[in-house]
Amino acid sequence: MVGTIVHQLTRNLTDDQIKTAGFDTYFVDHTNGVYPQFASGYPWSAASLEVKGDLIADLSEDLAAEQKARVTYDNILRLSDDPDVNDVIKFLRQREVVHFQRFGETKQSG
């Protein structure tokens, strides 16, 4: 969903807008394609996922991941002034909150 938003917001940028926004180096590699990477530019990979095979350890990791995603969405909302984007980000943020709650309930019953 976030990738689709990024594509919709950037697909019609002019060359000058791409340069002014600082997207020129990204554009050289990916054009307007959505390449999964962190805001820092570091590419996303499955190596960022932690799995130990221990129920409690893995649920704790899942809880942390949901909270980290929520904080990321909070940060996007601080920077965004687009109501359509904000509606989607708020939905995704709420989904992280619910996931956190469900994982927490599972951990308590485990």
N, C-alpha and C positions, 0 to 999 in steps of 0.2 A: 504494500500500500504506500509506504513512504517512497519507494522507488518510482511508483507511478506519479505521485505528486511532484517529485523532482523533475521527472520527464515532462510533465504538463507545464511546469513553470519555466522550463528552459528550452523547450523544443523550438520556439520561434524567436530566440534571441538573435540579434544581429551580431556581426563580427565585433563591432565596437562595444556592444553591451557585454559580450563574452569577455573581452579584454578588461573593460572597466570593472566588472564583477570579480576579476581574478580567476576566471574559469579557463583561461587560455591554455594552460598546461594540461589540465584535465581534458579539454576539448581535443587537443592534439592526439592524445592516446585513445579516447573513447567517443569522440564526437558528442552527440546528445544521448548516447546509450547510458543506461544506468549500470554502473560498475559498483558492486557492493564494497564499500570502504567506510572506515570511520571518518569523522569530521576532520581528523588530523591528516587524512590522506592515506593512512595505513590500510592496506587491503584486508577485508574480512576473510577469515578462514575458519574451518572447523577446529583448528588448533586452539581457538579461544574458548572452546567448550571443555569443561572438566568432568570426567566420569571416573569414579573410583570403584564402582561395583558394590559400594556399601550404601544401603538405603538411606541412612541418616545423613551421611556425608553428601550423597548426591542430591537429596532434597534440600539440604542447606545451600548447596551450590545453586539449585534452581531458585530458591528464595532470593538469594543475592542477585541473580541475573534479572529477576523481575523488578527488583528495586533499582538496579542500575538502568534498566530500560525506562522505568518511570521517571528517574532523574533526567535522562536524556530528553524525554518528551517535555518535562517541565522546562528545560533549557530552551528547547525549540519554541515553546509557547512564549517565553520571555522575549525572544527575538523576532517572532513573526507578528505581522500586523494584517495578515490575510485571513478574513473570517472563514473562508472555505477550507483553507489549510488547517486552521485552528480547530475547526469542527472535527476533522479526521484525526488530528493529533490528540484531541481530548478523548475521542472514542478509543484510540489505541492506548492512551494512558490509563483509562478506566479498566481496560482489559488486563493490563499489567497488574493493577490493584487486585482485581478479582483472582487472577492466577496466583498472586502472592497469598491471598487468603486461602485458596483451595490447597496449595502446597503446604501451607502452615497447618491446616486441619489434618492433612494426611500425615504430616510429621508428628502431630500430637497423638494420633491414633496408632502410630507404628510402633 
